[in-house]
Amino acid sequence: MQFHIQQHSSILEVNKADWNILAGDSPFLRYEFLSALENSGCIGNKTAWEPAYITVADKNATLLGALPLYIKHDSQGEFVFDWSWANAYEQAGIAYYPKLVSAIPFTPATGQRILVRDSDDFEAIASTLLNQAKKFAEEINASSLHFLFPTDTDKQFLSSAGLFQRKDYQFHWHNHGYTSFDEFLEYFVSAKRKKVRRERRRIYEAGVQFEYLSGNQPSEEDWDAVFDYYSHNFTRRGRTPYLNRSFFKEISQTMPDSLLLILARFKKKPIATAICFRNQHTLYGRYWGSLADFHSLHFETCYYQGIDYCISKGINRFEPGTQGEHKLSRGFKPIETWSNHWIRDPLFEQAITQFVDREQLQVDAYMNELEKHQPYRKDHTARGDNKQGPLCR
């Protein structure tokens, strides 16, 4: 089959319906999400994320595959940290930027990076996309090509194609068919169970109430408050928010059912929020913010309410974002995540590969140590995995 390959400087150059067929049920890969990032100015011209999408079509212009790809001029908003690699390049007097990144901007969620319409054609289309990405890297003198948070299928293909892999971890919660939060807690050891119940009780005794809202349900005033809280969470750490009000305004209208706001109110006024995305199988906790000071408000808003929501909706998995060992005692387990990398300079590739090999030994050792500190009783895995429920279907 002969392929027609195109490079696009904007998602707006691609047909929305065709792209969404490739994107599947991932909220972050949907045309609406990516176009909102561009339309709002969060990525694109004069930002560190410059779109360079690659598409593959047949002779009838049917879209067969695509690669979400960006020219990066720094390493912000990636969550796979390569600052030390950039420093090594600088010390050698070589430019590390620009580089190419296949990822979703500001979104550390595992998902497809090599989008293919027909799995029977995966190998041929994936090879075409990868070869074009390498060719483009040569054209713009990019130092490297990075695939962040790929699926197992993508990771296996990329590794077989010679891109070395890098291991990290996140904390995820899995639904073993629980019928209530209390049933979930029954699998905790007594002391950890009492701690969670005490944290939840403090919030409800204080009079804080919660509601779940799809993207188009909050009022403009509520959205203004949500964005203020989200922004404050960045500015108090001396950072500029990744996303702006225009982005949230657009996706609240174009993909409302994929967007979930967990909104905390005190005396009917919003005081805190967790901004989440979802599909049929997974809840993604992305951002949180608050200007209130209630004990355990963060844990309730970002973790316990999300678990409650997953149980009530039969959602299999809750990914609350990166980092945070405090999630462990609240029922989240360490789960491996991956990235794949191609470095143009052979000497730097050899050095970085050796670094990554040593790093993985540390990650493996730390994940093994974390397993020892989970809050669950020893019989949790066996009893949970045998339960009939969403995870077992």
MARTOR-79041 format. One record per residue (C-alpha): y, x, z; residue number from 0. Coordinates in Angstrom, 3 decimals. Example, Ala and Ser with C-alpha at 12.3 -4.5 7.8 and 13.67 -1.06 7.14 Angstrom:
! MARTOR-79041
NODE         Y         X         Z  num
NODE    -4.500    12.300     7.800    0
NODE    -1.060    13.670     7.140    1
//
This chain:
! MARTOR-79041
NODE         Y         X         Z  num
NODE     0.000     0.000     0.000    0
NODE     3.458     1.238    -0.867    1
NODE     6.045     0.882     1.894    2
NODE     9.779     0.366     1.632    3
NODE    11.425     2.317     4.480    4
NODE    14.962     1.648     5.671    5
NODE    17.226     3.092     8.358    6
NODE    19.629     0.664    10.033    7
NODE    22.733     1.448    12.063    8
NODE    22.692    -2.065    13.523    9
NODE    20.112    -4.707    14.418   10
NODE    22.409    -7.128    12.629   11
NODE    21.192    -5.648     9.330   12
NODE    17.682    -6.978    10.010   13
NODE    16.568   -10.598     9.623   14
NODE    16.338   -12.178    13.082   15
NODE    13.213   -14.250    12.484   16
NODE    11.343   -11.327    10.923   17
NODE    12.276    -9.013    13.789   18
NODE    11.213   -11.521    16.449   19
NODE     7.791   -11.872    14.854   20
NODE     7.322    -8.150    15.520   21
NODE     8.882    -8.320    18.994   22
NODE     6.306   -10.741    20.374   23
NODE     7.031   -12.143    23.816   24
NODE     8.976    -9.191    25.210   25
NODE    12.445   -10.418    26.245   26
NODE    13.883    -6.927    25.825   27
NODE    12.666    -6.467    22.265   28
NODE    13.984    -9.782    21.057   29
NODE    16.708    -9.767    18.451   30
NODE    18.918   -11.806    20.793   31
NODE    18.781    -9.148    23.522   32
NODE    19.396    -6.195    21.202   33
NODE    22.154    -7.919    19.244   34
NODE    23.917    -8.898    22.481   35
NODE    23.959    -5.222    23.484   36
NODE    25.701    -4.412    20.204   37
NODE    28.017    -7.425    20.060   38
NODE    29.267    -6.744    23.574   39
NODE    29.887    -3.049    22.912   40
NODE    27.360    -1.892    25.520   41
NODE    25.717     0.169    22.780   42
NODE    26.893     1.214    19.342   43
NODE    30.074     2.876    18.184   44
NODE    31.742     5.140    20.757   45
NODE    28.828     4.842    23.217   46
NODE    25.948     7.189    24.051   47
NODE    23.462     4.753    22.466   48
NODE    23.855     4.724    18.679   49
NODE    21.365     2.384    16.925   50
NODE    19.208     3.916    14.196   51
NODE    16.445     1.327    13.752   52
NODE    13.690     2.067    11.246   53
NODE    11.922    -0.724     9.369   54
NODE     8.975    -0.797     6.999   55
NODE     8.519    -3.603     4.461   56
NODE     6.152    -4.311     1.591   57
NODE     7.105    -4.806    -2.063   58
NODE     7.928    -8.460    -1.325   59
NODE    10.409    -7.423     1.407   60
NODE     8.122    -8.763     4.129   61
NODE     8.855    -6.848     7.350   62
NODE     5.651    -5.067     8.371   63
NODE     6.850    -2.773    11.127   64
NODE     9.852    -1.465    12.985   65
NODE    10.930     1.170    15.473   66
NODE    13.727     0.549    17.989   67
NODE    15.443     3.928    17.788   68
NODE    18.706     5.357    19.102   69
NODE    20.712     8.520    18.654   70
NODE    21.509     9.641    22.195   71
NODE    24.413    11.854    23.202   72
NODE    23.463    12.019    26.892   73
NODE    20.507    10.944    29.054   74
NODE    22.112     8.027    30.891   75
NODE    20.308     4.708    31.121   76
NODE    16.870     6.042    30.144   77
NODE    15.034     6.349    33.514   78
NODE    12.835     9.158    32.205   79
NODE    14.790    12.111    33.457   80
NODE    15.189    15.138    31.203   81
NODE    18.369    16.647    32.654   82
NODE    16.530    19.897    33.428   83
NODE    15.445    20.134    29.783   84
NODE    19.050    19.690    28.671   85
NODE    20.162    22.371    31.146   86
NODE    17.568    24.801    29.800   87
NODE    18.872    24.253    26.276   88
NODE    22.444    24.801    27.440   89
NODE    21.537    28.030    29.202   90
NODE    19.900    29.221    25.982   91
NODE    23.035    28.384    24.020   92
NODE    21.299    25.625    22.044   93
NODE    22.398    21.995    21.767   94
NODE    20.010    19.450    23.302   95
NODE    22.109    16.515    22.116   96
NODE    21.897    14.589    19.936   97
NODE    18.322    13.545    20.514   98
NODE    16.384    10.478    19.324   99
NODE    15.008     7.926    21.770  100
NODE    12.729     4.970    21.121  101
NODE    13.342     2.746    24.108  102
NODE    15.247    -0.314    25.256  103
NODE    18.696     0.716    26.511  104
NODE    19.072     0.585    30.291  105
NODE    15.600    -0.984    30.660  106
NODE    12.711     0.919    32.302  107
NODE    10.044    -1.643    31.378  108
NODE     6.815    -0.767    29.598  109
NODE     6.523    -2.438    26.192  110
NODE     5.844    -1.945    22.516  111
NODE     7.817     0.797    20.869  112
NODE     5.937     0.809    17.572  113
NODE     6.271    -2.757    16.312  114
NODE     3.638    -3.775    13.757  115
NODE     3.053    -7.244    12.311  116
NODE    -0.687    -6.857    11.605  117
NODE    -2.800    -4.778    13.971  118
NODE    -5.184    -3.983    11.117  119
NODE    -2.379    -1.958     9.522  120
NODE    -1.265    -0.303    12.765  121
NODE    -2.330     3.270    11.977  122
NODE    -0.685     3.382     8.538  123
NODE     2.556     1.692     9.578  124
NODE     2.841     3.614    12.857  125
NODE     2.366     6.900    10.985  126
NODE     5.046     5.903     8.489  127
NODE     7.514     5.032    11.262  128
NODE     6.805     8.224    13.195  129
NODE     7.131    10.438    10.121  130
NODE    10.431     8.789     9.225  131
NODE    11.727     9.286    12.773  132
NODE    10.861    13.001    12.613  133
NODE    12.465    13.294     9.196  134
NODE    15.602    11.624    10.521  135
NODE    15.639    14.015    13.494  136
NODE    15.679    16.917    11.035  137
NODE    18.497    15.308     9.020  138
NODE    20.832    14.881    12.011  139
NODE    19.703    18.120    13.700  140
NODE    18.357    16.257    16.752  141
NODE    16.569    18.426    19.273  142
NODE    13.784    15.990    20.032  143
NODE    12.209    12.550    19.774  144
NODE    11.229    10.540    22.858  145
NODE     9.216     7.329    23.297  146
NODE     9.928     5.868    26.736  147
NODE     7.653     3.411    28.560  148
NODE     5.237     2.811    25.647  149
NODE     2.163     0.588    25.845  150
NODE    -1.290     2.155    26.048  151
NODE    -1.813     1.525    22.332  152
NODE     1.420     3.283    21.439  153
NODE     0.764     6.104    23.888  154
NODE    -2.702     6.772    22.501  155
NODE    -1.418     6.852    18.931  156
NODE     1.506     9.122    19.789  157
NODE    -0.685    11.490    21.781  158
NODE    -3.175    11.718    18.915  159
NODE    -0.221    12.471    16.617  160
NODE     0.673    15.493    18.727  161
NODE     3.434    14.129    20.998  162
NODE     2.778    15.311    24.540  163
NODE     2.786    12.703    27.276  164
NODE     4.604    12.626    30.589  165
NODE     3.516    10.639    33.634  166
NODE     5.602     8.827    36.230  167
NODE     5.173     5.732    38.390  168
NODE     6.768     2.473    39.404  169
NODE     5.943    -0.155    42.023  170
NODE     4.563    -3.450    40.670  171
NODE     3.235    -6.595    42.318  172
NODE     0.167    -8.356    40.930  173
NODE    -0.743   -11.990    41.379  174
NODE    -4.388   -12.477    42.349  175
NODE    -4.185   -16.230    42.023  176
NODE    -2.323   -16.776    45.293  177
NODE    -1.432   -20.387    46.043  178
NODE     1.421   -19.519    48.416  179
NODE     3.360   -16.623    49.887  180
NODE     1.559   -17.173    53.189  181
NODE    -1.812   -16.752    51.465  182
NODE    -0.559   -13.524    49.891  183
NODE     0.469   -12.251    53.333  184
NODE    -2.967   -13.017    54.751  185
NODE    -4.227    -9.926    52.931  186
NODE    -1.794    -7.694    54.869  187
NODE    -2.699    -5.877    58.035  188
NODE    -1.272    -7.688    61.033  189
NODE     1.692    -5.399    61.763  190
NODE     2.921    -5.389    58.152  191
NODE     2.489    -9.151    57.882  192
NODE     4.579    -9.722    61.001  193
NODE     7.301    -7.420    59.671  194
NODE     7.637    -9.355    56.407  195
NODE     7.693   -12.695    58.201  196
NODE    10.352   -11.411    60.580  197
NODE    12.527   -10.252    57.654  198
NODE    12.225   -13.613    55.921  199
NODE    12.895   -15.537    59.119  200
NODE    16.163   -13.671    59.713  201
NODE    17.515   -14.823    56.349  202
NODE    16.592   -18.472    56.747  203
NODE    17.775   -18.642    60.351  204
NODE    21.127   -17.275    59.169  205
NODE    21.433   -20.303    56.867  206
NODE    21.077   -18.486    53.531  207
NODE    19.548   -20.630    50.785  208
NODE    18.165   -19.689    47.375  209
NODE    17.891   -21.251    43.963  210
NODE    16.343   -20.218    40.662  211
NODE    18.535   -20.722    37.609  212
NODE    17.865   -20.198    33.899  213
NODE    20.592   -18.401    31.986  214
NODE    22.523   -21.495    30.910  215
NODE    22.385   -23.316    34.245  216
NODE    24.948   -21.435    36.390  217
NODE    28.567   -22.507    36.188  218
NODE    31.190   -20.106    34.851  219
NODE    32.319   -19.550    38.435  220
NODE    28.781   -18.647    39.486  221
NODE    28.421   -16.276    36.530  222
NODE    31.725   -14.636    37.454  223
NODE    30.429   -14.096    40.991  224
NODE    27.097   -12.771    39.702  225
NODE    28.833   -10.267    37.461  226
NODE    31.158    -9.185    40.274  227
NODE    28.173    -8.473    42.522  228
NODE    26.325    -6.656    39.749  229
NODE    29.393    -4.504    38.976  230
NODE    30.045    -3.730    42.630  231
NODE    26.528    -2.345    42.986  232
NODE    27.441     0.290    40.385  233
NODE    31.047     1.018    41.332  234
NODE    30.265     1.601    45.005  235
NODE    28.122     4.518    43.817  236
NODE    30.876     5.801    41.555  237
NODE    29.230     4.647    38.329  238
NODE    30.271     2.418    35.459  239
NODE    28.089    -0.691    34.991  240
NODE    25.736    -0.425    32.036  241
NODE    26.364    -4.019    30.937  242
NODE    29.532    -6.086    30.677  243
NODE    30.440    -9.734    31.133  244
NODE    30.298   -10.390    27.378  245
NODE    26.664    -9.299    27.263  246
NODE    25.629   -11.703    29.995  247
NODE    27.675   -14.511    28.485  248
NODE    25.908   -14.100    25.152  249
NODE    22.314   -13.879    26.394  250
NODE    22.865   -16.785    28.796  251
NODE    23.304   -18.907    25.666  252
NODE    21.001   -17.224    23.133  253
NODE    17.946   -16.612    25.354  254
NODE    18.443   -18.726    28.514  255
NODE    14.745   -19.313    29.178  256
NODE    14.085   -15.554    29.281  257
NODE    16.802   -15.020    31.868  258
NODE    16.356   -15.906    35.545  259
NODE    19.018   -15.701    38.223  260
NODE    17.857   -15.734    41.813  261
NODE    21.030   -16.865    43.535  262
NODE    21.606   -16.708    47.284  263
NODE    24.156   -19.096    48.784  264
NODE    25.744   -19.284    52.199  265
NODE    27.675   -22.445    52.983  266
NODE    27.258   -23.354    49.288  267
NODE    29.003   -20.194    48.087  268
NODE    27.100   -17.504    46.131  269
NODE    26.692   -14.328    48.180  270
NODE    23.986   -12.349    46.372  271
NODE    21.941   -12.352    43.210  272
NODE    18.966   -10.769    41.512  273
NODE    19.207   -10.781    37.724  274
NODE    15.728   -11.014    36.220  275
NODE    14.062   -11.498    32.864  276
NODE    10.706   -13.096    32.252  277
NODE     8.041   -14.044    29.777  278
NODE     4.813   -15.952    30.286  279
NODE     3.079   -13.092    32.085  280
NODE     5.707   -10.892    33.756  281
NODE     8.863   -11.190    35.832  282
NODE    11.200    -8.216    35.431  283
NODE    13.681    -7.633    38.228  284
NODE    16.559    -5.744    36.663  285
NODE    19.765    -5.871    38.701  286
NODE    20.913    -6.955    42.103  287
NODE    24.283    -7.283    43.801  288
NODE    25.913    -8.673    46.913  289
NODE    29.142    -8.554    48.858  290
NODE    27.594   -10.122    51.973  291
NODE    26.065    -8.364    54.969  292
NODE    22.939   -10.156    56.151  293
NODE    19.965    -8.316    57.592  294
NODE    17.109    -8.126    55.020  295
NODE    19.141    -9.915    52.328  296
NODE    18.216    -7.303    49.736  297
NODE    14.485    -7.569    50.450  298
NODE    14.542   -11.359    50.327  299
NODE    16.644   -11.635    47.168  300
NODE    15.001    -8.876    45.149  301
NODE    11.374    -8.959    46.293  302
NODE    10.219   -11.942    48.337  303
NODE    11.959   -14.559    46.203  304
NODE    10.540   -12.944    43.060  305
NODE     7.022   -13.026    44.512  306
NODE     7.520   -16.663    45.512  307
NODE     8.641   -17.461    41.970  308
NODE     5.640   -15.715    40.391  309
NODE     3.217   -17.567    42.640  310
NODE     4.810   -20.943    41.909  311
NODE     4.852   -20.333    38.128  312
NODE     1.494   -18.583    37.806  313
NODE     3.081   -15.351    36.548  314
NODE     0.712   -12.383    36.660  315
NODE     2.996    -9.465    37.424  316
NODE     6.353    -8.666    38.981  317
NODE     8.085    -5.430    37.961  318
NODE    11.171    -4.976    40.176  319
NODE    12.479    -1.813    38.501  320
NODE    12.273     1.895    39.185  321
NODE    11.957     3.949    42.365  322
NODE    11.944     2.605    45.907  323
NODE     9.125     3.572    48.293  324
NODE    10.334     0.723    50.533  325
NODE     8.640    -1.639    48.044  326
NODE     5.235    -0.329    49.118  327
NODE     5.238    -2.002    52.539  328
NODE     6.218    -5.286    50.876  329
NODE     3.149    -5.565    48.707  330
NODE     4.071    -3.575    45.588  331
NODE     1.557    -0.995    44.400  332
NODE     2.210     2.336    42.636  333
NODE     1.469     1.954    38.912  334
NODE     1.539     4.800    36.403  335
NODE     4.105     4.764    33.600  336
NODE     4.288     7.063    30.593  337
NODE     6.473     8.582    27.930  338
NODE     5.716    10.647    24.810  339
NODE     7.845    13.518    23.481  340
NODE     8.262    15.670    20.402  341
NODE    10.404    18.817    20.665  342
NODE    11.526    20.387    17.381  343
NODE    11.739    23.932    18.703  344
NODE     8.150    25.252    19.195  345
NODE     9.071    27.646    22.010  346
NODE    10.901    24.965    23.972  347
NODE     8.060    22.525    23.335  348
NODE     5.576    24.983    24.804  349
NODE     7.733    25.576    27.882  350
NODE     8.420    21.877    28.451  351
NODE     4.762    20.964    27.976  352
NODE     3.801    23.468    30.661  353
NODE     6.460    21.990    32.941  354
NODE     5.125    18.466    32.349  355
NODE     1.556    19.567    33.099  356
NODE     2.650    20.984    36.460  357
NODE     4.769    17.907    37.138  358
NODE     1.825    15.581    36.561  359
NODE    -0.178    17.320    39.285  360
NODE     2.646    16.502    41.692  361
NODE     2.886    12.893    40.498  362
NODE    -0.878    12.414    40.866  363
NODE    -0.854    13.872    44.374  364
NODE     2.079    11.684    45.423  365
NODE     0.520     8.527    44.003  366
NODE    -2.705     9.290    45.883  367
NODE    -0.697     9.693    49.073  368
NODE     1.112     6.392    48.476  369
NODE    -2.226     4.607    48.168  370
NODE    -2.935     5.505    51.802  371
NODE     0.152     3.625    52.995  372
NODE    -0.326     0.252    51.359  373
NODE     0.014    -2.760    53.683  374
NODE    -3.184    -4.459    52.544  375
NODE    -6.399    -4.838    54.484  376
NODE    -9.332    -2.866    53.139  377
NODE   -10.987    -6.016    51.784  378
NODE    -7.922    -7.038    49.744  379
NODE    -8.996    -5.615    46.386  380
NODE   -12.466    -7.094    46.401  381
NODE   -11.372   -10.509    47.638  382
NODE    -8.266   -10.596    45.449  383
NODE   -10.023    -9.558    42.243  384
NODE   -12.713   -12.187    42.759  385
NODE   -10.236   -15.008    43.203  386
NODE    -9.735   -17.399    40.302  387
NODE    -6.158   -17.374    39.180  388
NODE    -3.605   -16.181    36.612  389
NODE    -4.716   -12.536    36.699  390
NODE    -8.309   -13.512    35.963  391
NODE    -7.660   -15.628    32.882  392
//
